[in-house]
Amino acid sequence: MKSQEELTKRVLERSKEVDGRRTLTCAQALSFAAEFGVEPIQVGRICDRENVRLGRCQLGCFS
């Protein structure tokens, strides 16, 4: 399993700035969870902590 630091770095690298706020698609977040071997909610928590908004969400996985 890769580290939380690596996951946080990936989230920040792949998120895009839209209207002054960083965003990441739900599909990307789910992909990172699978790649890093963590539950999707862990990616959601990183996004919350780093002020990255999840967009185009699927099924409310990160609610």
N, CA, C and O atoms as CSV, one atom per row, in Angstrom:
chain,resi,resn,atom,element,x,y,z
A,1,MET,N,N,0.841,-1.190,0.000
A,1,MET,CA,C,0.000,0.000,0.000
A,1,MET,C,C,0.881,1.246,0.000
A,1,MET,O,O,1.878,1.311,0.718
A,2,LYS,N,N,0.514,2.209,-0.791
A,2,LYS,CA,C,1.252,3.463,-0.848
A,2,LYS,C,C,0.857,4.328,0.338
A,2,LYS,O,O,-0.175,4.095,0.968
A,3,SER,N,N,1.673,5.316,0.639
A,3,SER,CA,C,1.460,6.131,1.835
A,3,SER,C,C,0.387,7.206,1.644
A,3,SER,O,O,0.040,7.591,0.528
A,4,GLN,N,N,-0.118,7.669,2.788
A,4,GLN,CA,C,-1.092,8.764,2.794
A,4,GLN,C,C,-0.475,10.014,2.173
A,4,GLN,O,O,-1.155,10.769,1.478
A,5,GLU,N,N,0.823,10.231,2.429
A,5,GLU,CA,C,1.513,11.385,1.857
A,5,GLU,C,C,1.479,11.340,0.335
A,5,GLU,O,O,1.219,12.349,-0.321
A,6,GLU,N,N,1.745,10.162,-0.218
A,6,GLU,CA,C,1.716,9.995,-1.673
A,6,GLU,C,C,0.307,10.219,-2.220
A,6,GLU,O,O,0.132,10.827,-3.275
A,7,LEU,N,N,-0.681,9.728,-1.502
A,7,LEU,CA,C,-2.068,9.902,-1.925
A,7,LEU,C,C,-2.449,11.381,-1.895
A,7,LEU,O,O,-3.069,11.883,-2.832
A,8,THR,N,N,-2.083,12.069,-0.832
A,8,THR,CA,C,-2.369,13.502,-0.730
A,8,THR,C,C,-1.699,14.253,-1.876
A,8,THR,O,O,-2.310,15.125,-2.495
A,9,LYS,N,N,-0.453,13.916,-2.154
A,9,LYS,CA,C,0.277,14.560,-3.248
A,9,LYS,C,C,-0.440,14.329,-4.574
A,9,LYS,O,O,-0.584,15.258,-5.369
A,10,ARG,N,N,-0.887,13.110,-4.816
A,10,ARG,CA,C,-1.587,12.779,-6.064
A,10,ARG,C,C,-2.885,13.576,-6.178
A,10,ARG,O,O,-3.192,14.110,-7.244
A,11,VAL,N,N,-3.645,13.660,-5.091
A,11,VAL,CA,C,-4.897,14.423,-5.101
A,11,VAL,C,C,-4.617,15.877,-5.477
A,11,VAL,O,O,-5.315,16.455,-6.310
A,12,LEU,N,N,-3.603,16.457,-4.863
A,12,LEU,CA,C,-3.292,17.858,-5.133
A,12,LEU,C,C,-2.758,18.068,-6.550
A,12,LEU,O,O,-3.065,19.075,-7.187
A,13,GLU,N,N,-1.967,17.129,-7.039
A,13,GLU,CA,C,-1.431,17.241,-8.401
A,13,GLU,C,C,-2.523,17.133,-9.456
A,13,GLU,O,O,-2.489,17.840,-10.463
A,14,ARG,N,N,-3.474,16.266,-9.232
A,14,ARG,CA,C,-4.500,15.995,-10.242
A,14,ARG,C,C,-5.728,16.892,-10.134
A,14,ARG,O,O,-6.518,16.969,-11.075
A,15,SER,N,N,-5.898,17.565,-9.010
A,15,SER,CA,C,-7.054,18.455,-8.889
A,15,SER,C,C,-6.808,19.696,-9.746
A,15,SER,O,O,-5.668,20.106,-9.968
A,16,LYS,N,N,-7.890,20.271,-10.213
A,16,LYS,CA,C,-7.800,21.449,-11.072
A,16,LYS,C,C,-8.467,22.623,-10.383
A,16,LYS,O,O,-9.428,22.455,-9.632
A,17,GLU,N,N,-7.946,23.816,-10.647
A,17,GLU,CA,C,-8.551,25.002,-10.062
A,17,GLU,C,C,-9.675,25.492,-10.966
A,17,GLU,O,O,-9.478,25.738,-12.156
A,18,VAL,N,N,-10.851,25.627,-10.374
A,18,VAL,CA,C,-12.032,26.115,-11.078
A,18,VAL,C,C,-12.671,27.179,-10.199
A,18,VAL,O,O,-13.039,26.910,-9.056
A,19,ASP,N,N,-12.801,28.380,-10.733
A,19,ASP,CA,C,-13.406,29.494,-9.989
A,19,ASP,C,C,-12.746,29.703,-8.634
A,19,ASP,O,O,-13.428,29.954,-7.640
A,20,GLY,N,N,-11.427,29.600,-8.593
A,20,GLY,CA,C,-10.696,29.856,-7.362
A,20,GLY,C,C,-10.704,28.719,-6.356
A,20,GLY,O,O,-10.232,28.882,-5.231
A,21,ARG,N,N,-11.235,27.575,-6.747
A,21,ARG,CA,C,-11.288,26.433,-5.826
A,21,ARG,C,C,-10.799,25.176,-6.535
A,21,ARG,O,O,-11.103,24.962,-7.709
A,22,ARG,N,N,-10.047,24.352,-5.827
A,22,ARG,CA,C,-9.519,23.118,-6.401
A,22,ARG,C,C,-10.630,22.074,-6.456
A,22,ARG,O,O,-11.393,21.923,-5.502
A,23,THR,N,N,-10.721,21.352,-7.577
A,23,THR,CA,C,-11.735,20.314,-7.734
A,23,THR,C,C,-11.110,19.037,-8.284
A,23,THR,O,O,-10.075,19.058,-8.950
A,24,LEU,N,N,-11.768,17.936,-7.985
A,24,LEU,CA,C,-11.365,16.612,-8.441
A,24,LEU,C,C,-12.645,15.871,-8.787
A,24,LEU,O,O,-13.637,15.993,-8.069
A,25,THR,N,N,-12.644,15.108,-9.866
A,25,THR,CA,C,-13.862,14.369,-10.198
A,25,THR,C,C,-14.004,13.155,-9.282
A,25,THR,O,O,-13.026,12.637,-8.743
A,26,CYS,N,N,-15.221,12.731,-9.128
A,26,CYS,CA,C,-15.511,11.544,-8.332
A,26,CYS,C,C,-14.799,10.322,-8.918
A,26,CYS,O,O,-14.261,9.496,-8.181
A,27,ALA,N,N,-14.801,10.216,-10.236
A,27,ALA,CA,C,-14.147,9.079,-10.892
A,27,ALA,C,C,-12.658,9.045,-10.566
A,27,ALA,O,O,-12.098,7.973,-10.334
A,28,GLN,N,N,-12.011,10.218,-10.546
A,28,GLN,CA,C,-10.593,10.269,-10.190
A,28,GLN,C,C,-10.394,9.830,-8.743
A,28,GLN,O,O,-9.486,9.056,-8.440
A,29,ALA,N,N,-11.240,10.324,-7.861
A,29,ALA,CA,C,-11.122,9.978,-6.443
A,29,ALA,C,C,-11.292,8.473,-6.236
A,29,ALA,O,O,-10.540,7.863,-5.475
A,30,LEU,N,N,-12.266,7.878,-6.901
A,30,LEU,CA,C,-12.473,6.430,-6.793
A,30,LEU,C,C,-11.278,5.664,-7.352
A,30,LEU,O,O,-10.884,4.633,-6.808
A,31,SER,N,N,-10.711,6.165,-8.427
A,31,SER,CA,C,-9.531,5.540,-9.026
A,31,SER,C,C,-8.348,5.591,-8.064
A,31,SER,O,O,-7.625,4.605,-7.919
A,32,PHE,N,N,-8.145,6.725,-7.410
A,32,PHE,CA,C,-7.049,6.853,-6.439
A,32,PHE,C,C,-7.258,5.897,-5.271
A,32,PHE,O,O,-6.303,5.282,-4.797
A,33,ALA,N,N,-8.497,5.767,-4.803
A,33,ALA,CA,C,-8.783,4.850,-3.694
A,33,ALA,C,C,-8.389,3.425,-4.075
A,33,ALA,O,O,-7.760,2.721,-3.286
A,34,ALA,N,N,-8.755,3.005,-5.276
A,34,ALA,CA,C,-8.408,1.656,-5.735
A,34,ALA,C,C,-6.900,1.506,-5.890
A,34,ALA,O,O,-6.325,0.504,-5.464
A,35,GLU,N,N,-6.265,2.490,-6.494
A,35,GLU,CA,C,-4.818,2.438,-6.726
A,35,GLU,C,C,-4.025,2.369,-5.426
A,35,GLU,O,O,-3.023,1.659,-5.336
A,36,PHE,N,N,-4.484,3.118,-4.413
A,36,PHE,CA,C,-3.760,3.192,-3.150
A,36,PHE,C,C,-4.257,2.179,-2.124
A,36,PHE,O,O,-3.724,2.104,-1.017
A,37,GLY,N,N,-5.277,1.401,-2.486
A,37,GLY,CA,C,-5.769,0.359,-1.592
A,37,GLY,C,C,-6.439,0.883,-0.337
A,37,GLY,O,O,-6.288,0.316,0.745
A,38,VAL,N,N,-7.193,1.987,-0.491
A,38,VAL,CA,C,-7.892,2.584,0.647
A,38,VAL,C,C,-9.380,2.697,0.316
A,38,VAL,O,O,-9.782,2.572,-0.841
A,39,GLU,N,N,-10.178,2.933,1.336
A,39,GLU,CA,C,-11.606,3.159,1.138
A,39,GLU,C,C,-11.806,4.545,0.521
A,39,GLU,O,O,-11.041,5.464,0.813
A,40,PRO,N,N,-12.820,4.706,-0.323
A,40,PRO,CA,C,-13.080,6.013,-0.929
A,40,PRO,C,C,-13.229,7.139,0.094
A,40,PRO,O,O,-12.843,8.275,-0.180
A,41,ILE,N,N,-13.778,6.838,1.257
A,41,ILE,CA,C,-13.967,7.882,2.268
A,41,ILE,C,C,-12.638,8.488,2.701
A,41,ILE,O,O,-12.591,9.658,3.081
A,42,GLN,N,N,-11.559,7.712,2.651
A,42,GLN,CA,C,-10.246,8.248,3.015
A,42,GLN,C,C,-9.802,9.312,2.011
A,42,GLN,O,O,-9.211,10.322,2.393
A,43,VAL,N,N,-10.084,9.084,0.738
A,43,VAL,CA,C,-9.775,10.091,-0.276
A,43,VAL,C,C,-10.646,11.323,-0.026
A,43,VAL,O,O,-10.174,12.453,-0.146
A,44,GLY,N,N,-11.904,11.106,0.317
A,44,GLY,CA,C,-12.800,12.212,0.636
A,44,GLY,C,C,-12.302,13.038,1.805
A,44,GLY,O,O,-12.407,14.264,1.788
A,45,ARG,N,N,-11.766,12.387,2.813
A,45,ARG,CA,C,-11.229,13.113,3.976
A,45,ARG,C,C,-10.015,13.951,3.593
A,45,ARG,O,O,-9.849,15.074,4.068
A,46,ILE,N,N,-9.173,13.398,2.734
A,46,ILE,CA,C,-8.017,14.164,2.248
A,46,ILE,C,C,-8.504,15.390,1.482
A,46,ILE,O,O,-7.976,16.489,1.653
A,47,CYS,N,N,-9.505,15.195,0.644
A,47,CYS,CA,C,-10.059,16.321,-0.103
A,47,CYS,C,C,-10.618,17.382,0.842
A,47,CYS,O,O,-10.407,18.575,0.627
A,48,ASP,N,N,-11.323,16.959,1.879
A,48,ASP,CA,C,-11.844,17.909,2.868
A,48,ASP,C,C,-10.707,18.675,3.527
A,48,ASP,O,O,-10.747,19.901,3.630
A,49,ARG,N,N,-9.701,17.947,3.967
A,49,ARG,CA,C,-8.571,18.559,4.677
A,49,ARG,C,C,-7.812,19.546,3.786
A,49,ARG,O,O,-7.344,20.583,4.256
A,50,GLU,N,N,-7.695,19.216,2.505
A,50,GLU,CA,C,-6.924,20.041,1.572
A,50,GLU,C,C,-7.795,21.033,0.792
A,50,GLU,O,O,-7.320,21.686,-0.137
A,51,ASN,N,N,-9.069,21.139,1.177
A,51,ASN,CA,C,-10.014,22.047,0.518
A,51,ASN,C,C,-10.148,21.777,-0.978
A,51,ASN,O,O,-10.168,22.702,-1.790
A,52,VAL,N,N,-10.238,20.501,-1.326
A,52,VAL,CA,C,-10.465,20.083,-2.709
A,52,VAL,C,C,-11.914,19.618,-2.806
A,52,VAL,O,O,-12.340,18.714,-2.087
A,53,ARG,N,N,-12.647,20.238,-3.686
A,53,ARG,CA,C,-14.062,19.895,-3.866
A,53,ARG,C,C,-14.188,18.730,-4.844
A,53,ARG,O,O,-13.506,18.692,-5.868
A,54,LEU,N,N,-15.059,17.788,-4.523
A,54,LEU,CA,C,-15.334,16.671,-5.426
A,54,LEU,C,C,-16.502,17.047,-6.324
A,54,LEU,O,O,-17.544,17.499,-5.850
A,55,GLY,N,N,-16.317,16.856,-7.620
A,55,GLY,CA,C,-17.355,17.210,-8.578
A,55,GLY,C,C,-17.770,16.015,-9.408
A,55,GLY,O,O,-17.099,14.984,-9.429
A,56,ARG,N,N,-18.892,16.175,-10.093
A,56,ARG,CA,C,-19.456,15.101,-10.922
A,56,ARG,C,C,-19.517,13.803,-10.129
A,56,ARG,O,O,-19.085,12.750,-10.597
A,57,CYS,N,N,-20.057,13.898,-8.930
A,57,CYS,CA,C,-20.066,12.766,-7.999
A,57,CYS,C,C,-21.020,11.661,-8.456
A,57,CYS,O,O,-22.051,11.912,-9.081
A,58,GLN,N,N,-20.639,10.443,-8.123
A,58,GLN,CA,C,-21.391,9.248,-8.493
A,58,GLN,C,C,-21.935,8.575,-7.232
A,58,GLN,O,O,-21.162,8.117,-6.391
A,59,LEU,N,N,-23.232,8.515,-7.102
A,59,LEU,CA,C,-23.891,7.766,-6.026
A,59,LEU,C,C,-23.617,8.272,-4.618
A,59,LEU,O,O,-23.870,7.546,-3.657
A,60,GLY,N,N,-23.118,9.467,-4.462
A,60,GLY,CA,C,-22.888,10.020,-3.130
A,60,GLY,C,C,-21.839,9.289,-2.320
A,60,GLY,O,O,-21.941,9.230,-1.094
A,61,CYS,N,N,-20.841,8.734,-2.968
A,61,CYS,CA,C,-19.804,7.944,-2.281
A,61,CYS,C,C,-19.039,8.744,-1.241
A,61,CYS,O,O,-18.508,8.168,-0.291
A,62,PHE,N,N,-18.972,10.057,-1.402
A,62,PHE,CA,C,-18.134,10.866,-0.524
A,62,PHE,C,C,-18.948,11.785,0.371
A,62,PHE,O,O,-18.415,12.764,0.893
A,63,SER,N,N,-20.213,11.493,0.556
A,63,SER,CA,C,-21.083,12.343,1.384
A,63,SER,C,C,-20.699,12.262,2.838
A,63,SER,O,O,-21.323,12.911,3.678
